[in-house]
Amino acid sequence: MTLTTWFTFLAICCLGAMSPGPSVVVVLKQTISNGRGHGLAASWFHAAGICLWAIATVSGLAIIVANSTSLFNIITWLGAAYLVWVGIRALMADREASLNVGKAGQATIMQAGIEGGMISILNPKIAIFFLALFSQFISQDPSLSDQVIMVTTATLVDGLWYTLVVVILSQDRMYDAIQKRGQLINRVTGVALLILALRVVMP
C-alpha cells in the first residue's frame, strides 16, 4: 500500500468514525452519566469490535482474491455501488443524526465497555461498510502487511476518535457544537464516498 493510498484510506476511516450515530450516543451517554473512565472503556471496547469486523472483512477478501479474481471484481463493483448509495444518503440527510443522550444509570467500567463493544459487534452496517470500503483498497495480490495496516488503521482511528469525544466533546458546550455540525459531517462524508467510488470507474 502506497503512502498516498494509505492517506486516502485513513481519511475515509476518519470520516466514517466521525459520522454521528448510535456509537457516539453510547460513548457520550457513558461519559456524561458515569464519568470519563466509563466513556474511555466504551470507546476502546467499541474499537475492539471494529477490529474484529476489520479482520473478518480483510481476511475474507484476501481469500476471495486468491481463489477468484472475477468474483473479487464483482464485489468491488458492488462495493462501489454501495458507497455511492451511502454517499447520496449522507448528502441528502437532513440532520438525521440527532444525538439524543439519555441517562445511562450507574454502571461498572466493564459494563460500559461491554456496551460499547456490543454496539459495534452487533451492527451489521459496519460489516457492510467495511466490505464496500476494503474492497476498494485491497490489491489483486494482497500482502499480510497491507492487511495489518488496514485493520490497525481502522481500529486506531475509531478508538482515538471516541477518546477525543470523551476527553473534549463531552463538555456541554462542545457536545452542542458537534450536534449542530452533524449535517456538515454528513455532507463531507457523502462527497468523499462518491469520490472513492469513482476509483472503480477511473482507476
PAPATOR-521623 format. One record per residue: x, z, y of N, C-alpha, C, O in turn. Coordinates in steps of 0.001 Angstrom, whole numbers, padded with zeros to 6 digits, always signed. Atoms other than C-alpha are relative to their C-alpha. Example, Ala and Ser with C-alpha at 12.3 -4.5 7.8 and 13.67 -1.06 7.14 Angstrom:
2
+000890+000000-001190+012300+007800-004500+000900+000000+001200+001936+000665+001181
-000820-000060-001190+013670+007140-001060-000770+000730+001090-000261+000899+002198
This chain:
203
+000851+000000-001197+000000+000000+000000+000882+000000+001240+001727+000880+001406
-000792+000075-001222+001479-001058+003332-000457+001072+000990-001543+001637+000857
+000326-001004-001002+001539+001286+006312-001243-000408+000789-002085+000435+001100
+001168+000494-000739-000989-000899+008165-001277+000194-000809-002300+000627-000278
+001165-000189+000866-003361-000838+005206-000367+001463-000090-001545+001819-000072
+000275-001438+000094-002981+002920+004924-000661+000523+001273-001579+001341+001204
+000608-000440-001259-003788+003417+008615-001467-000432+000067-002316+000309+000562
+001393+000457+000038-006937+001330+008145-000824+000900-000916-001921+001331-000561
+000672-000882+000961-007892+003386+005096-000198+001391+000603-001270+001983+000472
+000071-001316-000637-007131+006609+006994-001100+000043+001053-001859+001009+001128
+001009+000038-001068-009323+005562+009930-001408+000030-000575-002272+000737-000058
+001326+000023+000603-012300+004800+007676-000329+001360-000615-001463+001828-000514
+000218-001333+000570-011863+008127+005855-000349+001012+001098-001229+001854+000920
+000271-000911-001122-011784+009956+009208-001423-000189+000518-002137+000787+000747
+001341+000277-000504-014954+008251+010413-001051+000459-000995-002091+000990-000608
+000939-000461+001012-016670+008966+007113-000149+001508-000003-001258+002025-000138
+000048-001464-000025-015750+012650+007284-000711+000512+001252-001402+001530+001207
+000563-000452-001272-016852+012909+010919-001490-000283+000137-002154+000307+000989
+001422+000339-000118-020292+011403+010354-000862+001237-000270-000735+001852-001328
+000838-001175+000202-022861+014184+010819-000907-000160-001215-001403-001253-001487
+000829+000052+001201-024806+015043+007689-000118+001374-000626+000221+002373+000008
+000224-001304+000652-025628+017790+005166+001273+000803-000197+001223+002033-000194
-001246-000728+000227-021967+018660+004572+000388+000848+001202+000713+002026+001058
-000376-000757-001194-021238+019664+008157-001008+001106+000283-000653+002135+000859
+001014-001047-000173-024514+021617+008213+000358+001215-000842+000263+002351-000375
-000361-001105+000890-023384+023699+005242+001211+000747+000536+001226+001978+000547
-001211-000629-000516-019946+024342+006739-000306+000820+001254+000152+001956+001377
+000356-000725-001218-021368+025324+010127-000882+001204-000302-000731+002262+000310
+000886-001102+000356-024055+027468+008527+000795+001192-000515+000537+002331-000128
-000812-001086+000543-021484+029483+006599+000862+000641+001083+001049+001858+001095
-000849-000526-001066-019253+029832+009651-000788+000857+000975-000374+001966+001314
+000802-000708-000997-021982+030878+012073-000615+001261-000585-000697+002285+000095
+000715-001124+000598-023746+033200+009634+000924+001048-000603+000620+002240-000563
-000827-000929+000770-020864+034739+007699+001445+000108+000458+002168+000995+000004
-001358-000133-000519-017626+034096+009563+000908-001162-000341+000574-002025-001153
-000941+001118+000128-014611+031814+009740+000517-000162-001425+000668-001285-001906
-000494+000074+001370-013324+032707+006260-000970-000722-000917-000564-001533-001749
+001016+000670+000812-016598+031613+004686-000044-001497+000310-000200-002323-000589
+000015+001403-000379-016519+028379+006657+001184-000762-000571+001045-001903-001013
-001183+000645+000559-012977+027614+005538-000131-000171-001514+000298-001183-002067
+000211+000117+001443-013903+028303+001924-000933-001170-000302-000671-001970-001201
+000934+001115+000187-016857+025928+002195+000695-001338+000264+000436-002325-000424
-000697+001237-000362-014582+023330+003820+000884-000506-001128+000831-001683-001486
-000987+000454+000983-011902+023255+001152-000586-000151-001392-000071-000938-002186
+000711+000277+001246-014249+023550-001803-000694-001359+000106-000762-002109-000868
+000599+001310-000229-016056+020575-000272+001062-001085-000199+000796-002107-000831
-001087+000959+000161-012705+018753-000092+000379-000161-001474+000739-001255-001908
-000290+000083+001435-012118+019607-003775-001016-000903-000697-000663-001670-001593
+001022+000885+000546-015417+017917-004601+000273-001450+000352+000097-002344-000475
-000380+001347-000431-014330+014891-002580+001153-000523-000855+001171-001694-001234
-001150+000372+000816-011066+014873-004551-000444-000455-001390+000069-001444-001914
+000497+000371+001325-012950+014759-007858-000655-001380+000025-000410-002207-000852
+000637+001311-000130-015081+011827-006684+001050-001086+000205+000945-002169-000370
-001034+000992-000289-011983+010034-005372+000804-000343-001258+001093-001512-001515
-000752+000234+001238-010070+010475-008646-000826-000836-000971-000332-001799-001558
+000870+000737+000924-013034+009287-010699-000161-001447+000434-000164-002353-000400
+000222+001354-000509-013552+006267-008453+001238-000871-000135+001164-001979-000666
-001201+000834-000023-009970+005058-008086+000518-000257-001408+001013-001350-001686
-000455+000222+001375-009098+005554-011760-000923-000972-000722-000460-001804-001502
+000945+000925+000607-012263+003755-012836+000221-001422+000463+000151-002356-000336
-000276+001341-000530-011499+000818-010552+001289-000565-000579+001383-001762-000849
-001267+000458+000566-007952+000661-011888-000198-000524-001421+000399-001530-001805
+000284+000438+001365-009265+000377-015443-000722-001344+000016-000417-002229-000782
+000742+001258-000106-011686-002370-014407+000928-001152+000355+000846-002232-000230
-000932+001043-000413-008938-004322-012671+000881-000424-001169+001145-001611-001362
-000898+000298+001116-006707-004065-015733-000682-000828-001077-000024-001583-001793
+000708+000662+001100-009399-005421-018027-000795-001233+000419-001042-002114-000405
+000820+001133-000417-011418-007863-015923+000115-000218+001502-000508+000489+002294
-000156+000322-001419-010345-009387-012622-001306-000507+000598-001637-000188+001740
+001258+000553-000512-013649-011234-012280-001014+001103+000265-001734+001065+001263
+000924-001121-000212-015643-008013-012708+000394+000793+001233-000460+001231+002004
-000470-000707-001187-013467-006333-010108-000377-000746+001272-000768-000131+002264
+000377+000801-001176-014102-009220-007687-001482+000147+000321-001872+000201+001487
+001444-000196-000206-017849-008813-008207-000254+001357+000653-001040+001466+001593
+000154-001346-000573-017577-005071-007494+000462+000017+001449-000149+000669+002296
-000511+000061-001372-015520-005835-004389-001030-000607+000946-001257-000087+002039
+001019+000643-000839-018192-008188-003024-001241+000886+000149-001814+000981+001234
+001143-000922-000084-020980-005739-003875+000344+001180+000899-000499+001664+001654
-000435-001094-000864-018961-003009-002200-000028-000400+001461-000449+000377+002318
+000027+000492-001378-018564-005121+000923-001434-000097+000510-001720+000239+001660
+001411+000095-000390-022314-005780+000949-000571+001375+000305-001347+001543+001246
+000482-001367-000238-022971-002046+000680+000539+000539+001326-000187+001194+002074
-000575-000457-001261-020587-001325+003555-000711-000633+001188-000909+000018+002214
+000770+000663-001055-022454-003894+005664-001329+000712+000202-001746+000964+001332
+001300-000683-000090-025748-002175+004840+000144+001371+000653-000650+001735+001521
-000231-001324-000594-024359+001280+005670+000352-000144+001477-000115+000632+002311
-000388+000208-001392-022787-000073+008859-001177-000344+000888-001289+000175+001999
+001191+000372-000777-026045-001667+010043-000913+001208+000188-001454+001420+001274
+000824-001208-000116-027951+001537+009292+000578+000958+001038-000158+001564+001816
-000632-000888-000973-025401+003513+011303-000207-000504+001421-000453+000287+002332
+000191+000572-001332-025702+001120+014251-001439+000152+000486-001689+000292+001683
+001409-000074-000371-029492+001318+014164-000535+001429+000029-001679+001663+000420
+000453-001392+000079-029646+005094+013697-000320+000521+001392+000387+000232+002357
+000426-000595-001268-031449+006970+016442+000218+001502-000072-000716+002297-000174
-000381-001410+000067-029547+010238+016362-000633+000663-001217-001093+001801-001131
+000648-000540+001196-030857+010741+012814+000745+001187-000581+000182+001960-001356
-000788-001084+000576-028046+013161+012034-000084+001247+000870+000931+001718+001384
+000188-001232-000751-029503+016166+013818+000483+001172-000835+000139+001282-002012
-000580-001107+000748-027651+019314+012831-000848+001253+000184-000672+001993+001152
+000853-001171-000053-030260+021968+012149+000605+001090-000868+000423+001093-002085
-000708-001034+000732-028235+025010+011166-000799+001284+000031-001021+001860+001097
+000733-001253+000092-030193+027991+009958+000905+001110-000467+002089+000884-000718
-000767-001144+000471-029054+031428+008902+000179-000075-001499-000779-000314-002233
-000261+000069+001432-027389+031487+005514-000256+001329-000680-000471+001368-001892
+000077-001299+000623-027703+035200+004958+001383+000404-000490+002298-000419-000518
-001303-000471+000445-024860+037337+003636+000383-000650-001316-000442-000768-002222
-000511+000632+001216-022726+035639+001002+001467+000348-000134+002136+000614+000865
-001418-000205+000207-019336+036194-000558+000747-001287+000342+000147-002357+000452
-000797+001182-000285-016480+033845+000236-000079-000995-001155-000121-002205-000934
+000110+000889+001148-016690+032473-003299-001344-000730-000004-001403-001917-000322
+001305+000653-000069-020407+031788-002886-000021-001079+001072-000620-002139+000887
-000083+001005-001059-019679+029983+000382+000775-001220-000483+000394-002359-000212
-000785+001100+000531-017019+027915-001357-000776-000837-000994-000720-002066-000959
+000796+000720+000997-019313+027019-004231-001060-000855+000673-001317-001983+000252
+001008+000780-000721-021997+025925-001789+000620-001245+000626+000037-002328+000587
-000681+001156-000582-019501+023693-000001+000390-001023-001050+000272-002228-000825
-000379+000911+001069-018265+022238-003273-001176-000753-000581-001090-001953-000842
+001161+000633+000625-021692+021552-004679-000643-001043+000893-001209-002019+000400
+000620+000970-000903-022874+019736-001552+000720-001339-000070+000130-002376+000234
-000714+001269+000168-020159+017138-002191-000095-000514-001437-000285-001711-001649
+000035+000431+001401-020161+017070-006008-001364-000576-000373-001445-001536-001140
+001343+000425+000372-023935+016650-006215-000581-001049+000944-001786-001299+000931
+000465+001033-000933-024133+013960-003525+000390-001378-000527+001536-001792-000348
-000353+001316+000566-024306+010544-005260+000375-001023+001057+001037-002013+000746
-000368+000942-001057-023975+008799-001894+001512-000038+000204+002066-001068+000589
-001456-000036-000137-020343+009921-001813+000638-000905-001044+001579-001641-000748
-000532+000850+001068-019694+008226-005156-000188-001476+000342+000726-002279+000154
+000274+001397-000346-021322+005001-003973+000890-000443+001156+001429-001550+001143
-000841+000337-001148-019441+005087-000672+001450-000195-000425+002102-001145+000007
-001377+000125+000463-016108+005661-002403+000198-001274-000825+001220-001948-000699
-000107+001219+000796-016772+002848-004857+000085-001220+000912+000889-002123+000682
-000020+001117-000947-017503+000494-001960+001287-000004+000817+001873-001062+001048
-001195-000089-000848-014583+001750+000139+001274-000308-000776+002078-001137-000348
-001245+000158+000751-011878+001945-002522+000165-001414-000525+001287-001907-000640
-000099+001361+000525-012730-001491-003895+000560-000970+001037+001037-002046+000678
-000536+000850-001056-011686-002945-000528+001506+000185+000168+002161-000634+000812
-001407-000311-000228-008221-001384-000702+000865-000027-001260+002077-000220-001167
-000793-000014+001215-007156-001211-004335+000450-001427-000314-000339-002365-000206
-000570+001335+000212-004893-004134-005241-000307-000513-001404-000817+000215-002256
+000202+000596+001314-005081-006506-008173+000939+000617-001038+000668+000552-002237
-000934-000680+000897-002122-004620-009657+000217+001417+000522+001295+001726+001030
-000060-001321-000632-002853-001016-008622+001082+000881-000604+001151+001056-001820
-001045-000908+000468+000104+001316-008842-000504+001431+000055-001452+001743+000777
+000381-001410+000005-000138+005020-009560+000210+000614+001372-000584+001449+001805
-000277-000561-001325+001409+005792-006172-001104-000357+000989-001502+000478+001801
+001099+000391-000881-001295+003803-004366-001245+000838-000273-001933+001267+000653
+001167-000800+000367-003987+005668-006281+000142+001433+000507-000810+002014+001028
-000248-001369-000473-002396+009033-005461-000141+000075+001514-000713+001032+002036
+000092+000024-001463-002113+008084-001773-001456-000040+000442-001841+000679+001364
+001405+000125-000383-005790+007088-001592-000761+001297-000249-001532+001743+000600
+000692-001248+000338-007024+010235-003341+000449+001119+000941-000379+001869+001459
-000530-001063-000861-004737+012526-001323-000487-000158+001435-000862+000822+002080
+000454+000248-001372-005673+010893+001979-001456+000392+000178-001799+001090+001132
+001425-000312-000100-009413+011154+001345-000238+001504-000064-001078+002032+000666
+000181-001445+000173-009099+014795+000238+000460+000772+001227-000258+001638+001728
-000545-000730-001143-006891+015983+003095-000786-000271+001278-001008+000641+002075
+000805+000321-001185-008899+014157+005754-001266+000840+000006-001632+001412+001032
+001238-000768+000089-012072+015841+004528+000252+001486+000273-000436+002102+001087
-000270-001423-000175-010553+019318+004283+000442+000351+001407-000005+001352+001967
-000508-000291-001343-008722+019139+007614-001074-000188+001064-001119+000557+002042
+001071+000195-000974-011743+017750+009462-000929+001207+000032-001259+001706+001108
+000921-001133+000016-014015+020561+008314+000687+001300+000401+000035+002218+000899
-000744-001143-000527-011279+023087+009030-000052-000010+001524-000235+001032+002153
+000109+000123-001453-011278+021764+012599-001392+000391+000477-001544+001055+001503
+001379-000370-000329-015061+022108+012653-000148+001512+000024-000757+002075+000935
+000117-001457+000107-014764+025726+011560+000734+000697+001132+000186+001595+001771
-000853-000704-000961-011946+026719+013903-000433-000238+001446-000380+000679+002266
+000291+000343-001400-013094+024930+017065-001481-000238+000260-002054+000344+001181
+001334+000477-000331-016527+023366+016851-001127+000958-000353-002287+000675-000057
+001043-000966+000321-018381+026409+015553-000442+000793+001225-001467+001472+001182
+000430-000637-001241-018492+027761+019110-001249-000712+000517-001367-001932+000406
+001292+000562-000412-021949+027250+020596+000157-001217+000895-000529-002221+000705
-000161+001092-000959-020739+025021+023416+000499-001264-000707+000001-002359-000448
-000557+001143+000703-018705+022767+021116-000977-000526-001048-001044-001731-001293
+001014+000409+000983-021448+022736+018471-001029-000918+000657-001409-001947+000098
+000962+000836-000725-023879+021369+021044+000611-001361+000332-000077-002381+000301
-000660+001252-000369-021302+018746+022066+000055-000971-001170-000216-002159-001001
-000080+000910+001146-020817+017359+018560-001381-000489-000411-001529-001614-000887
+001354+000434+000327-024566+017285+018007-000435-001129+000937-001055-002097+000496
+000387+001023-000966-025069+015254+021186+000750-001310-000233+000257-002380+000124
-000805+001198+000222-022323+012826+020131-000198-000597-001389+000543-001492-001795
+000271+000520+001335-023778+012197+016687-000304-001488+000018+000113-002218-000881
+000354+001414-000089-025162+008837+017817+001240-000857+000265+001372-001945-000297
-001224+000736-000283-021793+007724+019211+000845-000136-001264+001393-001205-001535
-000760+000047+001248-020082+008618+015928-000616-001025-000943+000100-001771-001612
+000676+000988+000843-022705+006569+014089+000357-001419+000436+000604-002285-000404
-000286+001338-000508-022036+003573+016344+001425-000426-000379+001636-001533-000874
-001394+000326+000305-018254+003698+015893+000176-000231-001493+000858-001168-001907
-000094+000148+001452-018604+004180+012138-000604-001317-000450-000042-002006-001302
+000665+001247+000372-021017+001264+011886+000867-001215+000272+000980-002096-000581
-000865+001128-000354-018672-001142+013685+001202-000060-000935+001577-001137-001397
-001182-000033+000866-015679-000007+011603-000329-000488-001405+000464-001212-002007
+000387+000422+001340-017548-000531+008329-000276-001495-000060+000055-002141-001054
+000245+001439-000039-018667-004025+009351+001314-000776+000053+001456-001809-000601
-001300+000657-000073-015098-004961+010252+000699+000056-001361+001301-000921-001805
-000622-000135+001314-013869-003611+006929-000612-000974-001001+000107-001591-001787
+000665+000912+000931-016468-005637+005024+000442-001451+000209+000448-002243-000733
-000427+001372-000293-015229-008804+006764+001335-000343-000671+001687-001517-000789
-001278+000257+000670-011878-008385+004988-000215-000798-001280+000677-001533-001705
+000287+000755+001223-013545-009805+001868-000196-001472+000314+000271-002341-000422
+000277+001385-000394-014717-012940+003685+001252-000659+000586+001516-001838+000353
-001201+000531-000635-011493-013337+005677+001204+000851-000404+001698+001635+000406
-001105-000847+000483-008707-011779+003558+001290-000289+000745+002316+000332+000467
